[in-house]
Amino acid sequence: MKFQKRVRASIKKHSLLSVGDRVLVAVSGGPDSVALLQALYELRQEFALHLEVAHLQHGIRGEEGREDARFVGELAESLNLPFHLKEMNLLEMKSAAAKGNLEAMAREARYQFFAAVARERKLGKIASAHTQDDQAETVLMWLLRGSGMKGLGGMAPIHTLNIPAGDSSKGIVIVRPLLELSKAEILEFLREKGVAYRVDRSNQDPSLLRNWIRLELIPRLKERIDPNLVARMSQDAEILRDEEVFLEELSRAELARIRNANGISRGLFLERPKAMQRRLLRLWIEEVRGHLRSIDFGHVEAILGFVRAGAPQGRLALPGGWEFIKEYGTLSLEKRSGRPKPPCYMYEYCPGADLKIREASITIHSRRIDQPASESPRTTMEAVFDAACLAERLTVRNFRRGDRFRPLGMDGHKKVKDLFIEKKVPSSVRPNWPLLSMGKEILWIPGYGRSELCKIGPQTRQVWHFRAVLSRD
């Protein structure tokens, strides 16, 4: 039969099923799902399939919904297949939650139920009855909502459920053997077989967007443009899905190139074309946040503008309590609620000892040298001072607002904040960075500058050599 050949061809083309697969068939009782069950049942010996049937009764349509459940149960029994039923009251759940889209809640409830059954029964795949017509509706719906290439690719013939980690549905594979077949082909198949099915009257309500697209928009487009519009849109969606997979692989490779331990390199990011920048941002945000919910085109464009222009440092708020952070050459993402308050610390320091500053992950070492001319700092993480000048108590503390010091070679004082800006010290680093002080005077800011005070001169007989080392706790 032509229908079975088409289903078999789709299964083989997209590797939807393998010999010996254990499959849960999602059956609503409508023509599409009944045709799917019948087709897989007839192919069960060829593929050595183990089939089971699941039906979720949402409690939305009253007695009609209960009749659907009974119908599917009887159908499964007639085929001698295990049947799994769950009944719930989705309207009450929506009322209790006081928010949410009923259609979206119903879809989520279905997949969670199917996944739970699949896990419990050790069924590796869930077969769903989406058709070529459903594909066209989905593509148009996403187009009207302003989707990008991923949305315009519609539904894939096979994919893994994308449910947050910890949910029982993680790792469950969805297959759609009827995605390349039209509604007309399905109805013809059922007529030839003499197989009964149920009709959901709620699918005739044009107030729902998908129903309006199916009942009004697509028929008018077919009449005006092309009677084969649905098949053409399905082909276009397949092309876009394949291109999306290719571009996704490129984006992941690019993200790996511009990523570092602290985030991503602003300079390398800006070298990429704008189209790639958008993809990199969405991919990176999804990896860090775990999802892209509430992130739309406007957010991505705002981030691009923020990265390109403005101050060298700053924060941009994102939905869900996240912030996009720019710190000179580094871009990062941070959960606002998880940002700890910078600590305020001060330690007395006795030269000759080691001082570990956990707040800054830095250890300060020092030693006394009797021949000043033989020792000089090799990096800004080292400093030497005239030992005779270090008469007062030394302390190591973190940066405070209003801090000033007298840089080496200058007569006046300079704000430490201005020094940090000149040296491009990230804002996240500044609050914890240690300052070596003597009384009220700052002697040394490891890595960034030292004071004019206690510098080495002709009269110097002994020096203290200080060295700051980044430590790993």
N, C-alpha and C positions, 0 to 999 in steps of 0.2 A: 504494500500500500504506500502511496506517495507520502502521506503524512509521516508514517514510521520511518521511511527513508530519510526524510528531512530531519527528523529528530535524531536519528542515528548519525547523520552527517554532522549535525551541530555538536553532538557529544564528542565525536572524534576530532573535529576541527579544533575545538577549544580544550580538549582533554578533560572533559567534565567528569567522566566516570572511568574508573579502572576496574578490572576484573576482581570480583570479591568485595566490592565496596558495600558498606553498611549505610543505608540512606534513610533519612527521615523525610517523608513527603509531607509538605505543608498543604493541607486541603481545607479550603473554605466551604466547598460545596458548589461554588460557581463553575461555569463551563471550563475556564482555563485550568483550574486546579484538578478538576475531575479528568480532563483530557490528559494532563500531566501524569496523574496516577495510573490511568489506563495505559498510556504509552510506556511508562517504566515497568508496569506489570508485564506487558507483552515482551519487553526486552530483558526481563529479569534472568532468564536462563542463558541468553547470549552473553551477558556480562556477569553472570553468577551473583546477582544482587540480593542482598537481604534488605527488604523493604518494611518500613513501619509508617504509620499514619498519625499525624497530630492535627488537632483542631482547637483553636482558642475561641471560646464564646465570650465576647466582650460584655454582654449584658446591656447593649445599647438598643437593640431592636426587639426586645421583649420576646413574645412567643415565636416570632419569625426566626429570631436567632437561635432559640432552643430547637426549633424544627430543623434548622441547618445542622446543628450538632448531632441530632438523631440521624439525619440523612447520611452524614459522613460516617458515623459509627456503623450504620447498617452496610454502607458501601465497603468499609474496611472488613467487616465480618464476612461479606459475600466473597471477598477475595482471600479470606483466611489470613489477614494481616493484622499484627498487633495495633491497637488503637489507643491513643493518648488524648485525653480531653481535660481542658481546664476551663472552669467557669469563673467569671469575675464580674464586678460591677464597676465599669470604667467611669461612668457618670458620677458615681459617689466618690471615687478616687479623685476625679478632677475637681469636684466641689470641695473636698477636704483640702486639696492642695491650693485652692483658690487661684490657680494660674495654670498655664500650659495650653497647648493646642491639642484638641481631642484626637485629631487624625495622627499627629506625631506620637501622642501617648499610646494610641492603639498599636501603631507600628512597633514601638519599643517593647510594649508588653508581649506582642507576638514573638518577636525574636528572642526575648529573654526566656519565654516559655519553651520555644523550640530548642534553644541552646541547652537549657536545663535537661530536657528530655534526652537530647543527643548525648550529653555528658553521662547521664545516668545509665543509658542503654548502650553506651560505647558505639555510637553511630557517628562516623567521621564526617558525613556531609548532610546538608539540608537542601532538599530540592524545592525551589520556589517556581511558581507558574507565571512569571512575568513574560509578556509577549512583545512582539514587534510594535503593536499598538501602544502598549504601556511605555515602551522605550520612547516613541515619538511624543507622547504626553509629557514624559519626564523631561526630555530635552527642551520642549517648548516652555514648560513651567520654569526651568532654570534660566532659560533665555530671558523670560519676562521678569525674573527676579534679579537679573544683572549678573549672572554667573560668568566665570572665566572658562578656560578650556576644559578644566576637569569636570565641571558641571555639565557642559555641553557634550561631553563624552557619554553622558547618560549612565546606564547601569552596565556593569561588566558581566559577561557570561559566568565568570567565576571570581569570587573574592572571599577574603577572610573577614569575618565580622569585626568591625572596629569598635569595640566596647571597652570602657576604661578598665585598666588592670585591676584584678581582684574579682571581676565578675566571672561567673561560670561560663559565659559564652566566649571568652577569649580563645582564639584559635579554631573556632568552628568555621568550616568552609561552606559557603552558599553557592549552589550551582543553579543555572537557569537554562534548562534544555530547550525551552520554547521561545527564547528571546529573538530568534530569527524567523519565527512563524507568525502569521497574521491571525487576527481574530476570526476572519472568514474561514481560513483553513481549519482552525480549531472547531468551529461550529459544524463545518462540513464533515469532519472526522467523527464527531459525536452523533451526527445524524446517520451516517453510514453504519456506525456501530450500534445505533439504537440505545445509546447510553443517556440516562436521565441526569439532570443537574438542577441546581437551585438558582433562582434569580434574586439578587439583592436589590430591592427597590430604592435603597438609599443611594445607589450608584446613578440614579436618574435625577438627582437633586443638583441643578446647575448653580446653586449658590456656593458650592464647593469648587475651588479653583480647578482641580484636576477634572471634575465632572464637566465643568464649563468648557474646558479645553477639548475634552473628548466629544461632547455632545454638540457644541456649537462652533468652536474655532476650527478644529481640524476638518469637519465637513465643508466649511466655507473655503478653506485653503485648498482642499482637494478640487473643489468645483472651479476655483479661480486659477489655480496654478497647475496641478498635476494630480490625476487620480492615484498615481503611485507614490504620492508624497511620503506616506508613512515608511515605505521601503527605502526611499532615498534618504530620509532622515536617519533611519537605522544605519545605513551605510556610512553616512557622514559621521555619526557618533562613533562607529568603529574606527574610522580613520583618526579622529581626534583622540580616542583612547590610546591608540598605538603611539601617536606622536607625544601624548602626555607621558607615557611610560618612558619613552626615549629622553624627553626633556627632564623628567624627574631624575633619571640616572645621571645626566650631565650636571644637574643642580647639586646632587649629593656629592659628586666628585669636586665641584667648585667649592662647596661649603667646607669640605675637608681641607682644601688648599688655603683658605683664608681664615681658618679657625685656629685659635691658640688656647692655652690653659685658662685665660681670663675672659674670653669671648671671641669676637672676630675682629680682624684688622680693618680699621676704617679705610686706610689707604688702598688696600687690596680690594675691598668691597667697592669703592668708588671707581676702580678701574674697569669693573664689569659693566656691560650694557644695561640699560635701565630694565629691560625685560628680564634679564637674569637677576638683577638686584631684587625685583619683586618676588621672584621665585625663591631666592636665597632667604629673604626675610620670612616668607610664609613657612618655608621648610624649617628654618631655625626656630621660629616662634613655636611651631607645632612640636618640635622635639623637646624644647625646654618646658613649655606649659603642659604638654601632653595632648593638646587639641588646639583647634583654631576657632572654637566657638566665640562668637561676638567680634571676631576680627574681620573687618570688611575692607573694601577697596579704599575707603577714606582713611582708615587707620594706617594702611600700608603707605599711602601717599604722604600722610603726615610724618611718618617715620623717615621716609626718603628726604623730605624737605628738612627735617631736623638734623639728619646726618650730614647733608651737604652744606648747610649754611648755619649762621648764628654763632654763638659762643663756642669755644673749643670744648667746654664741659657743660653738662646739663642732664636733666631727666625729663622724660615724656611719659605721662600716665597712659596706661593701656587698660582695657576692660579686665575685670576679674582681679583687681588689686595688684597688677603688675606694672613695672616701670621699665622703659627702654632707657639705657644709660649711655651717654657719650662722655668718654674721658680721654681727650686728646686723640691718640691713635687707636683706642680700643672701644669697641661697642659691646655692651652686655645687657642681659635681662635679669631682673631681680623682682622677687615677690615683696611688695611693700610691707606687708604685715610681718615678714620675716627679717626685716632689717634691724639688727640690734642697735641700741643706743651706744654711741661711742663712749668707752670707759674714760674715766679721769684718774690718772695714776701719777704717783711721785715716789721715787725711791732714793734714799741716801746712797751715795756711792763713795766707797773708799778705794782710791787708786791702788792698783796692784792686785785687786780681786776681780773675778769675773761676775758680771751682772747679766742675768737672763731676763729679758723683758718679754713676757709671754704675750702681752697685748699687741706687740709689734712684730713678734717672731724674730727678735734680734737679740744677740748676745754681745755685750761690750767687754772687750779685753783691754788690759793696760799693763805697761811695764816701764820701769825707770831706767834711763840710759845715762851713763856718765860721760859719754863722748857725743855731744850734740851734733857735731859736723858729720858723724858717720851715719846718721839716721834721718831720713826725710820721708814724708808720706808718698806712697806710690799711687794711691787712688783717693778719691774724695770720701771713701769709707774709712780713711785713716786721718789722724791729725796729731800734731805734736805741740806741746806747750812748755813754756819755761817753768820748770818745777818750782822755782823760788816765788813765782807769782800765784801759784795755786795755794794760797794761804787759807782761804775760807772753805766752808763746808761745800762739797759738791753734791748736786742732785741730778737725777735723770727723770724727766717728766714728759708728758705729751704736750702737744701744741694747744695753746689757749688763744681765744680771740683777743686781738690787740697786742700779741707778742711782737717785740722789736729786738733787733740785735745790731751790732756795729760790725759790718763785714770787713774782712781783711782788705786793707788798702783804702778804706773810706774814713772820713772824719766824722760824718754823721751816722744816724741810725736808719735802719731799713725795716719795714714791716716784714715779718716772716711770711705772712700771707702773700705779699708781693713776690717774695723770693720763690715761693711754691708755684706761683703762676708763671714766672719767668722760666723756671726749670720744668714746667709742665708736669708737676706732681699731681697724680689723680686725686680727685676730691675724696675718694674712698680711702686713700692712703693717709691723707693729711692728719685726721683726728688722732690716729694712734702713733704717729711717727715720733720717735724720742728726741729730746733736746737735752744736751749736757749743759747744765747751768752752774754758775758759782754765785751764790747769793741771788740777786735780782738780775744778774747779767747772763745772757745766753752765750756760751763759749763755742758750741759746736752743734751743727745740724748734720748728722752723718749722711754722706752722699750728696749734700747740697751746698754747704758753706760753713766757714768757721769765722770766729770773731777776730777783730784786731787786737783784742786783749790777750795778754800773756804770750805774745808771739816771740819767736826765737830772735835773739840779738847778739851782738858781740860780747856782752857781759854774761850770757847764759852759760852756766856750768853743768847743769843737769836738765834733762827734759823728761816729761811723761809722754809716752807714745800710746795713743788710744786707737783701737781698731774695732769697728762694728761688723759683725758677721751675721748674715741672714741664717736663721736656724729653723729646723724642722721639728715641730713638737710631735 
